[in-house]
Amino acid sequence: MSFDLVLFGGTGDLAWRKLMPALFQAFRHGTLPADGRIIGVGREDLSDAQYRAQICAKFVNVELDKRPSVEEFNSFAALLEYVRMDLSKPDDYATLAESLSLRHADTVVMYVATAPSLFTTVCEQLAVAGLNTPNTRVVLEKPLGHDLESNRAINETVRKIFGENQIFRIDHYLGKPAVQNLFALRFGNALFEPLWRREHIANIQITIAEDLGVEKRGAFYETTGAMRDMVQNHALQLLCAIGMEPPINSHADAIRDEKLKVLRSLKPWTAESLSQDVIRGQYSAGTINGTPVAAYREEAGVDPESHTETFVALRTEISNWRWAGVPFYIRTGKRLAGRDARIVVNFRPTPHAIFNSQIGMANRLVINLQPKDGLELHLLAQGQNNRQGAQTASQTLAPVQLDLDFDKRFGLERVGAYERLLLDVIDGRLNLFVRSDEQFEAWRWVEPILEHWKNDMQGPRLYAAGTWGPSASSAMIARDGFCWAEES
């Protein structure tokens, strides 16, 4: 199969940090279709050779085992071309159309890795140039809009130009091997399904923590914040994967229909719940791994009096028969105590205790997403302690765990998120991409929080870098009689 992949924003940060390394890995693994061409689009005046040299130089910043040798890069570079374009000028799209017409590739992918404000411009100009043919697919990066209204406007415009089956709204978390294992755990095994409901589960916690700050993206983060950057997309997609009903099959719309039901079932916000069940924070100066780090307001490109949140913790519920009354806690932030993404499913304790054990001790399933990829099943077993009497020891339970490390089992060379998603776009598989009605419901649910913050003059609570966020986050979950997993 032949393909042309046109990368708008081909000289940008995302292109060299994520997309080009992912395409190279697919090339190295032999999964990238052989008859392919990758066209970088940018405003700089570069020749093909200069563009290839620029991409080659950027590979120095990629993980060592994912860097190409000179021979490998030269082979990969034969796929790379460059087109200089001003995205506001129709004539430049006509030039692109002429270049694409020379090959008549089976599939043409338009990857729009630009600012969201340009999404509609690019798509409209593609239509004017006749580049919205049936064999064209368009990939839209997050964030798709800034709020509900802008998201609606972008999607309405794009759907007038491309069919829904041609639009690939990318959320790279859905391409992570660990998230694929989450679907496999739930729908490929019968073990947990009878327990996957309110009668047996006390609470579920979703944590996406980073120890990094905003780095050089301060100006971008000022207009985004943790709610738009992480909660509205990544965290809610994980919540859907945990909470959805089994789909009737593995087809894209069957899966996305069930995720949509979860988003529509999220408990509506009230004035009281917005005040008590949503915590926003912002990191102040602190220490990460023994190294002092600056406060968010001291980062380049950040307003010294900024109210942008770098941390969000919230409590919600899914109002349906399976989950009614079970609290779901979401927590995400920058400059936290560690880099850790995981889902913790806390089961209810046994209804009647006949053994001695610590109060509140119960079974727990931990789904590790990063940096470790695997499952931990926390159980209770009889502990043998010679210092105890034989009768006491036989009646005492101690925690033990089964640790399934997928990296050790399947190897570290598994397909990465962007590699998997790019190959799915080329092959036309929509399973791991977000439908427009999913995005609408996610924004609809988030919108009251954003509106509440506009009128909240208190601003975000400060927390020292290197901690797990503001103390109000622990107080929120403690009101239900629970605690975050690392505090237990």
N, C-alpha and C positions, 0 to 999 in steps of 0.2 A: 504493500500500500504506500502511495506517495503522499507526502504532506508538506505544507508550508506553514510554519509557525511565525507569525508576525508579532514581535514583542514591542508594543508601545511603552516607552520608558526603558528602552534597551540599554541606556547608559546610567540608569538609576541604581539606587541602593539595593532594592529588592532583586534586580536583575543579576547583579554580580554576587550578592550574598546567598541567594536561595535558588533562583531559577536556572542560571547557567550551571552551577554545581550539580543540580538535580538532573538537568538534561545530559550533562557529561556522564553522570553515574548510570543513567539509562543506556547511553552509548557504550559505556564500558561493560555493562552487564549484557549487552546484546539484545535488549528489549525495545530500544528505539527503532522504529521501522527504518530500514536501510535507505530507502529512497526519500530522504527528507532534506529540508532546508530551514534554517533558522535565520530570520531577518530581524536584526535589531533596528529600532527606529528611535531617533533622537534629534535634538536641535543642533548638536555639534557638527562641524564640517569635517567628517572623517572618511577616509577610504576604507575599503574592506580590510586591507592589511593593517591599517591603524586600529580599527575596531578589534580585530583579532588580537593584536598586541596588547590592547587595553584590557581585554578579558583575561588574557594569559597572565598579565601582571596581577590582576585581582585574585587569582587562584592561590597566591601566596598566603592569603588570609583564611583559606579553607583548612579544615582539619587535615592533618598530615596524611592520614590513610586515604583521604578522598582527593588528594591533589594528583593531577595527571603527570606522567612522565613527559619528556619532550616529544617522544614519538606518539604517545597517546594524544597529546594536545594537538599536534599537527594533523592527525587523522580527524579529530573532532572539529578542528577549525575549518576543515574543508566544507563543513555544513553552514558556516557562519557568513552572513552578508550584512551589509549596513545600508540603510536608506536615511538620508537627512530629510526631516519633515518639520514644518510648522503646522501643528495640529489644527490651527484655525484657518488654514488656506486650502480651499478645494483643489487647486491645481496640484498640490503635493499628493493628494489622495489619487488623483488621476495618474500621476507618475507611479505610485505604488501599484495601482491596478494594472498598468502596463507591464510592470515587472512580474506580477503574479500570472498574467495571461501567457507568459512565455512557457510555463510548465503545465498548466491545467492540472494541478495536483488534485488527487482524490479528495483530500480534506484540507481546508484552510482554517487555521486557528488564529483568531485575533485576540491576543492576550493584552488587556488594557491595564497595565501596571502604572497608572498615573494617579494624580489627585482625583478624588471622586467628582470634583466640579467639572472635570473634562469628560466624564463617561458619556454624557448625552451628546456632547459635541462630536466626539470620535464616532459614535454609532450613527449619528445623523449624517456625518460626512461620508462614512462607509456606504450608506444607502445611496447618497447622491452619486457616488462613484461606481455604483452597481456592484459593490462588494458584499452585499448581503444575500448571496446566492444560497440555495438549499444545502450546499456542501460546506457552508461557512459556520464556524462555531465561535462564540465570543465568550471570553473569560473575564469576569469582573472581580477585582480584588476588594477585600474589605478595607476600610469601612464603606458600606454602600449607603452613603448619606450620613447626615449629621443628626437627624431626628426622624420622626415618623413621616412628616410631610415631605422632606427631601428624599427619603427612601421611596415613598410612593411616586414622586415625580420622576425619579430616575427609572424605576421599574416600568412605569407606564410608557415612557418614551422608548425604552429599549424593546419592550414587547410589541410596539408598533412596527419595529424594524426587523426583529428576529422572533421566531417561534420559541415557545418556552423550552422545547427540547433542544434548542440551539444555544441556550444561555446557561453558562456554567458559573454560578456564584460560588466562589471558592472560600472555604474555611479550612485552613491547612490542618487544624486539629483533627478533622474527620479523616485525614489521610495517615495519621500516626498509627504505626503497628499496634500500639497499646489500645487505641480506640477500636481498631478492628477486632482485637481480642475481646473487648468488652461486648461487642455484638455476638461474637462466637460463644462467649461464656453464657450469655443469656439465652440465645436461640439455637445453639448447637449442642447444648447439654441439658439433660432433664433434672440434674441434681438440685438446682436452686429454685426452679420455677414454683414448686408448691410453697416455698417459704417467702417468695418475692411479693409480699403484700403486708398490709397494715397489721394483721394479727401477729406477725412474727418480727417485724422490723420496728425498732424504736425511733431511729433517725438516720438520715443519710447526709454525709458531709462531702462537699466538693471543694478542694483546695487547689489553686493554681498560684504558686508562690515563686517569686524571682528574687535573687539576691542582688541583681544588677539594678542600677538606677535607670534614668532615661537616656544615659549616654549622650550622644550627639543629636538626639531627637527631641530636644526640649521644646522647640517651636511647634513641632507636630503634636506633641503630647498636650501642650497648652490648649489646643482646640479639640482634644479628644478625651483624655482622662481614662481612668480604669474602667468606668462603666461602659463607655462606648468601645474601648479597645479590647476588653476581655469578657465582660459579663454578657452584653447583648448578643454576642456570637458564640465564642468558645464555651463559656460556662453553661449557657442555656442549651447548647447542642449536647453537652455531656449529660445535663439533667434529662433531656429527652431520651438519650440512649438508655439511661438508667430506668426512667419511668414509663416508657412506651409499652404498649401491648405488643405481643408477637404479631408481626405482619403476616399476611396470608401467603406471601412468597418473598423472594429476594429481589423483586423488581424495584426500580427506583421509586415509582409513585406509591407502591404499597408501603415501603419504608417511610417515605416522607408524609404519607397520610397519617400514619400513627404518631410521628413526631408532632405533626400539626395539632392533633388531638390533645397532646400534653400541654402545648403552649396555650391552647384555648382554655385549658382546665386550670391554669395557674390562678391561685386565689387573688382576687382583685385587691388593690391597695386602698386603704382608708387613711384618713388623717392620722389616726392613732398608730396604725402599723407603719406608716412612713416615718414617724418620729421614733418608734421603738425598735423596729425590725430592719432598719437600714442604717448601717454605719459607714461613714466615709472618713478617710484619713489621708494624711500627707506626711511623707517622711521628713524628719529633721536630721541634723548632723548626727553621726553615730560611727560605729565601727563594724566593718565586714571582714571576717577572717583576720582580725588583728590589725587591719588597716583603716585609719580614719577616712571617712567619706563625707562629702558636703551634703547640706540640706537640699531638698528639691528646689527651693526658691533661690538657691545659689547656683543652680545649673545654667549653662549657656542657653539663651533663648527663652528663659522663663521669667515671667513677671515677678519682681521681688515681693509683691503682695498677692501672689496668685492664690486662688481658691480651688484650683484644679485638684481633683482627688487622685492619689496614687495608690489608694487602698479602698476596697469595698468589701464589706461583709453584710450579708442579709439572710433573712429567714423567710421561707415561703412554704406553701403547701400545694399539692395537686388535688383539686376537689373532684375526685371520682371514687368509685367503689373500692378500687384496689388500694388507694393511697390516703383516703380521707383521714385527717388527723395526724399524719406522719410529717414531722417537720423536715424540710430540706434546707440545709445551710450551705451557702456559697460564700467563698472567701478568696480574694485575689489581691495581689499587691506587689509593689516593687520595693527593693531594699529591705526584704524580710530576712528572717534568720537563716534561710536556706533556699535552694532551688528545689522545689518539690511540687509535683502535680500528682494528685491522687484522689480517689473516691473511697470513702470509708462507709461501709454499710454496717451499722451497729444493730445487732439483733437484740430482741428482748431477753431478759433473764428467764431462767426456768420458772414456771409458775409456782413450784414448791421446792424449797431447798432442803436436801437431806444430807449435804456435805458441808463442811466448813470451807468457806472461801471469802475473799474480800468482798465487802458490800459493793454492789453495783457491777461486779465482774460478770461479763457475758461474752458470747461469741461475737466475732467481728470478721468481716471480709474486707480486705484492703486491696484495691485495684490500683497498682502503681503505674503511672503514665510517664513520668520523667523525674530524675535522670535514669532511674531504674525502671524496667519494664517487666511486670509480672504480677503475681497474685500472692497474697498472704492470707491464710485462713487461721485465725486465732481461736484456739480451743482451750478447754480445761481438762486437766488430767490429774491423777493422783500423784502427788510428789512424795518421795521417800527422803525423809530427813532423820538421820540417826540421832539427832538431839531430841527428837520428839518420842513419846511413847508409841509403841506399835499401833495401839488402837487409835490414837489421835492422828498419826500419820496416814492411816488407811482411810480416814474420813476427811482429809484435807485436800483441796484442789489447788493446783498451781497452773498458771498460764503456760501453754506451749503453742507453737505455731508451725504450720506447714508453709514453706516458702518455695514458690514456683518461679524461678528466674527464667523468663523467656529468652533473654539475651544469651544465657548459657545453653539453653536447650536448642535454640534455632540459629545461634550465631549472631555476631554484631553486624554482619553485612546484609541485614534485611533491607528491603526497599524503604527509603525514607518517604516522608509525607509528601513533599512536593514532587518527588519522582513518581510516586504512585498516582498522584492527581493529574500530573501532566500526561502520563500515559493513558489515563482514563479519558481525558479530554480528546486526545487524538483518536482513541477507539470509540468515542461517543457514549461512554458509560456515565450515567448521571447519579448513580447510587450515593456517592459521597459528596454531592453538591446540594446546595440549599435552594429550595423552591421559593418563589416570590411571596407566596402566602405565609410561609414559615417566617420569612424576614419581617413581614408586616406584623404578624402576631407578636414576635419578639420585641419589635420597636413599640408596639401598642402597650405592652406590659411594662417596658422600661420608661416610657414617656412620663408617667406621673412622678417617678423618682426624680427625673431631670427637672421637671417643673417645680417640685418641692424644693430642690436645692437652689433654684434661682431666687426663691424668696427666703431662704435661710441665711441670715446675715452672720450666723455663728461661724460658718465655713467648716472645713474639714478639721478633725481632731489630729493633732500632731503626734507622731510616734517616732521614737529613735530608730535610725537605721540599724539593722542587725537584730531587731526584735520581731515578734509576730504580729505587730500592728497595735492600734490603740486598745487600751484596756476595756473600752466599751464593747469591743467585739466579744471578749470573754464574758462580759456581763450579760450580753444579749442571749447567748446560748445557755448561760447558767440559769436564766429565768425559767427555762424548761426543765431544769434539773440535769443538764448535760454539760459536757466540756469538749473543747476541740481535742482531736485525737492525740496531739503531742503533749497535751496537758494531763492526760489520764494516767 
